[in-house]
Amino acid sequence: MTDSVIDGYINAQDEGIRERLHLVRNAIREAIPEAEECISYKMPTYRKGRNIIHFAAAKNHIGIYPGPETIEAFADRLKGYKTSKGALQLPDSRELPLDLIREIAQYSYERYSK
């Protein structure tokens, strides 16, 4: 799939969240330019041989889905954010931690693209 698939996903979201989605997308692309962009589980996904990381718009946040091992590895740096086994919620009310998103994407890529 091509960039237009991710563009289509972002453009289908509420106007107020699109800029934030583009920022997340760009941060992930900068961190792991070798990864292929596609839609998987109805979310923008980055893969190389297998799914590495996803992101998606939700009602009051953007979800980042790097998998449970990545969430565990970054647990100390994710305090103050809502997390679950394999997901991180970035509330719409807070500035996006773009450097952290890049680091999470890179870590996930190194871990899962083998």
Phi, psi and omega in degrees: 000158185251176178307327184300333178293316178290319176303317179298318177300310183296316181293339178279350181275167177303143184305322183295341183256347186301316181299318179296321178296319177298320179297316178297313180303312182296321178298316180293316180298321178296321184286323185224067183296342180284342184285146177276138174269137176202180172251128176219139185054033179064023180231150170301132188223147175242131185217153169210097185083327176202168178295136182250311183204145178236162167216159182199151175278141174230182187302312183233017181201171168250130178267137173244131186236084181266356182101158186296323182294323179290317178301318179295318182296329182258013187309316181297325182276350181261003176301138183097349175246151175280128177230162170225190188311316182226019187224155177230133177256127176251103186298143178299337184279354182242153175297142180288133177276076189297322177297319178295319178300317178299316181295318178297316180298315180296316178300314181297319179299312180297326183280319191255351185267012181288000000 
